[in-house]
Amino acid sequence: QVEQEVMRRYGIRRERRLVTPGGSSYLNSISVGGVEYGVPREAGINEVIALPERALSKMIALEQMWLVARNYDPRTTQVKRVEFGVVQQSEGKWDLGIVDIEVQDLRGILGGDRQ
């Protein structure tokens, strides 16, 4: 299956872990195979998605490329929400990609374009 191959490529795994809620997390939730895994709200053994450094690096790079391709300045743009998934690339191959994203330009909030 395509999804499993992409998950293996980046080392993304489903795991059962003892989780303490309230810790900082880069991701609030991730959707895999139509099942959404959120940050657990209760302490205990929970099914989570384990994201190794190479997966997180890919996700950060995808965000940066998306912003630059649409003429957003990554220094003054906040990514409020992003949904990653397995998407078909232009060359027909399947890979990790951005399914949906919500951004906010912070220049107006910060009081002008600061350098």
Secondary structure, 3 states (H helix, E strand, C coil): CHHHHHHHHHCCEEEEEEECCCCCCCCCEEEECCEEEECCCCCEEEEEEECCHHHHHHHHHHHHHHHHHCCCCCCCEEEEEEEEEEEECCCCCEEEEEEEEEEEECHHHHCCCCC
